[in-house]
Amino acid sequence: MTGVVGTGPHRLRVALLQVAYGDDEPLADRVERVSQWIRGLERADLVVLPELWAHGGFASATWETTAEPINGPIIEQMTAVARDAGVWLHAGSIIERAAENGDQGAEGRGLWNTSVLLSPHGTVHKTYRKIHRFGFGDGEPRLLEAGTELAVAELAHAGRADRIGLATCYDLRFPELFRELGNLGVDVIVLPAAWPMPRVEHWRLLGRARALENQTWVLQCNTAGTHSGIEMGGHSQVVSPTGEVVAELGADEGVLFADIDLSLVASVRANFPVLADRRM
Ligand SMILES: NC(=O)CCC(=O)C(=O)O
């Protein structure tokens, strides 16, 4: 499905890859499959992948063994893909392993759920370590460190530098993080996820709420398929600064293209200046 919004002069063509996977596909095969998929895509300025699409969003039993540093094989391969395709590539997230003599984090685990934005020049442009860990005492909070820093990237495109805020999956439930990103002047928030089917209506609703209340574009890229016994929800969506879903997918694997008009952010804020009325 494709959504085209606005006639303003500053369009960004985005492609969200809703990757489906099960338990049988080896990590390296999936990385290769997704690489070929991106290489074969029609033109896009920004390609987005889901959370932990290579490691498995709920495959926590293997995270410790499959974790890689940012300069490990997955991001190395994705960097080459971004460069060859000449696109900005939000490579979703990986289980990041700390460098051997590097900071191991406050709890000493040395593992994070880290999103990585790659430039068309084949460089790591920005990383974001997921702040809110999902699992209620198990999974992420048991195994991973919590990120501590917000991440805003400048994405140079068509003579402009757009401000992109990064957030990951469960972060969507914490509006204060999105408000902080809004305060930092972001035009677009990119959110990769591994969000299960039973709560997919939360996913759709919260994405619209975060876009509407902060008057930003929100790009939500979810996972499909069933892995580790959990059915993923799909329904990746592109939401406008007025909270409208301009493009969405169903439950299956697919690619979602949208031409988003970034000049809409300023015009929506000027025409309905609700953010100027904040009291706290
Ligand atoms: N991977 C996640 O962060 C899952 C979040 C989730 O399932 C929820 O918030 O519900």
The ligand as an SDF file (V2000), in Angstrom:
LIG
                    3D

 10  9  0  0  0  0  0  0  0  0999 V2000
    9.7480   -5.7260   21.8750 N   0  0  0  0  0  0  0  0  0  0  0  0
    8.9740   -4.9430   22.5940 C   0  0  0  0  0  0  0  0  0  0  0  0
    9.3920   -3.9080   23.0880 O   0  0  0  0  0  0  0  0  0  0  0  0
    7.5550   -5.4040   22.7410 C   0  0  0  0  0  0  0  0  0  0  0  0
    6.6190   -4.3690   23.3340 C   0  0  0  0  0  0  0  0  0  0  0  0
    5.2560   -4.9130   23.5310 C   0  0  0  0  0  0  0  0  0  0  0  0
    4.9570   -6.0440   23.2030 O   0  0  0  0  0  0  0  0  0  0  0  0
    4.2320   -4.0460   24.1320 C   0  0  0  0  0  0  0  0  0  0  0  0
    4.5280   -2.9220   24.5310 O   0  0  0  0  0  0  0  0  0  0  0  0
    3.0670   -4.4970   24.2170 O   0  0  0  0  0  0  0  0  0  0  0  0
  1  2  1  0
  2  3  2  0
  2  4  1  0
  4  5  1  0
  5  6  1  0
  6  7  2  0
  6  8  1  0
  8  9  2  0
  8 10  1  0
M  END
$$$$
